[in-house]
Amino acid sequence: MHTDTERCVRAVRSKDARFDGWFFTAVLTTRIYCRPSCPVVPPKPENMVFYPSAAACQQAGFRACKRCRPDTSPGSPEWDVRADTVARAMRLIRDGVVDREGVPGLAARLGYSTRQIERQLLAELGAGPLALARAQRAQTARVLIETTALPMADVAFAAGFSSVRAFNDTVREVFALAPTELRARAAGRRGAPVPIPGVIALRLPYRTPLDPSNLFGHLAATAVPGVEEWRDGAYRRTLALPYGHGIATLAPATDHISCRLHLTDPRDLAHAISRCRWLLDLDADPVAVDEQLRADPVLAPHVDRAPGRRVPRTVDAAEFAVRAVLGQQVSTAAARTHAGRLVTAHGTPVEDPDGGLTHLFPAPEALAALDPGALALPRSRRATLTTLVGALADGRLKLGPGTDWDEARAGLLALPGFGPWTVEVVAMRALGDPDAFLPTDLGVRRAAAGLGLPSTPAALTARAAAWRPWRAYAVQYLWATGSHPVNHLPA
């Protein structure tokens, strides 16, 4: 979008927050870059230059605006609705792969050479993978500086910098303030950070509108005992992270999601934030989604009644695939029971000082050696589960933010016991495909029949062609016509 100058100027002049994250405005006279909704007086059009990423702005020598804080914008929705190499690369960078594995690791995950990845990212985003990762490190550092009392040296290494000097130089270059000045400004705004070891409190921005009912209702209704819970108006769950583990507490607020992270290692902050944003689908563009679905006269009243529905996702794709198998042809309560037994037998114990979380969900490697006879499941489903965890554990099947959606579907369909429903629900909630569709789902078929839509899978699929590429969101609106607890915020 940044190449459409006229459209970008209109968005900046109207301070349209819907475009935050889509592009960034750099001002030639002040050498500052802003989000489109920046509250300051808009600059003259001839002084504006538009970039597709904060990293591109920084690489061109611009620093972040202190008023609108463009580094805290919601992420571009493009990277969650596309399945090409650049989108997959951006999802992996957002997950911290470059910081942990370098550009060669990113390229290896995508199946390309480092030179090809750098060329593609530079052509579309104006910055290579190192610059994009550096911009993310700067934002992580700012969060740690402003919300914790960690010493600056600890902040530097926790944010992914290789040295304190690189940390200081980057913070000064991006924010035009030294790290200590950033902390002093934050303390002046709302008091000094509370020095609680391992706890980070922050806000997760999103594009409005957002309807939290089905989002948090689904997560709470399907919560696995010991791994997830709904407590005091917030969804809480354990997180398996690259350097340790954590507990996320997420609650809906007026214009943001309140997020509280307990981390055993602060180096996991960027990854934890990425997982929480992915879980709640916070980088979606609800205006584009609802505009498309509202064009259907059958869906329009339901979209108008509760606009901004998101797709409830997962923090770990492999975990969700296992849970999808456990939930085949059983009730929500039965699926929770089966998953809870797996967690108790094979999950890693954790301590939760604020609630009742007890375990991490077991990784495929921990489940690969389980005894099928110990599972209270039909024989065919036991075979499906053991085949799945075996394929995940040895790398034959890869599920994650950088996964090609078509390859993942083909890999799942090749496993015994995986039919269209299981494959599509994994594509929708684990892989984030916005066009995944569940025409054989009982709830979808009942909702379709109640609305006068075709209820047979083939006819409903043909009718749903008008909803593309947002059929996964149409599923949320169809489900919401029922009275199941997944459609309502818990008491």
Salt bridges, closest charged atoms under 4 A:
GLU6 OE2 - ARG10 NH1 3.34
ASP16 OD2 - ARG18 NH2 2.64
ASP20 OD2 - ARG35 NH1 3.17
ASP71 OD1 - ARG142 NH1 3.50
GLU78 OE2 - ARG82 NH1 2.90
ASP80 OD1 - ARG94 NH2 2.78
ASP80 OD2 - ARG313 NH1 3.68
ASP84 OD2 - ARG82 NE 2.68
ASP95 OD2 - ARG275 NH2 3.28
ASP99 OD1 - ARG137 NH1 2.53
GLU101 OE2 - ARG109 NH2 2.70
GLU124 OE2 - ARG82 NH1 2.66
GLU146 OE1 - ARG69 NH2 2.85
GLU146 OE2 - ARG142 NE 3.29
GLU146 OE2 - ARG189 NH2 3.58
GLU173 OE1 - ARG134 NH2 2.90
GLU228 OE2 - ARG237 NH1 3.89
GLU228 OE1 - ARG323 NH1 3.05
GLU229 OE2 - ARG231 NE 2.96
GLU229 OE2 - ARG236 NH1 2.54
ASP255 OD1 - HIS256 ND1 2.77
ASP265 OD2 - ARG267 NH2 2.77
ASP281 OD1 - ARG313 NH2 3.14
ASP283 OD2 - ARG94 NH1 3.23
ASP283 OD1 - ARG277 NH2 2.66
ASP296 OD2 - ARG463 NH1 2.59
ASP304 OD1 - ARG294 NE 2.57
GLU319 OE1 - ARG237 NH2 2.96
GLU319 OE2 - ARG323 NH1 2.91
ASP352 OD2 - ARG236 NH1 2.80
ASP354 OD2 - HIS262 NE2 3.11
ASP394 OD2 - ARG396 NE 2.75
GLU424 OE2 - ARG409 NE 2.75
ASP433 OD2 - ARG409 NH2 2.88
ASP435 OD2 - ARG468 NE 2.59
ASP435 OD1 - ARG471 NE 3.15
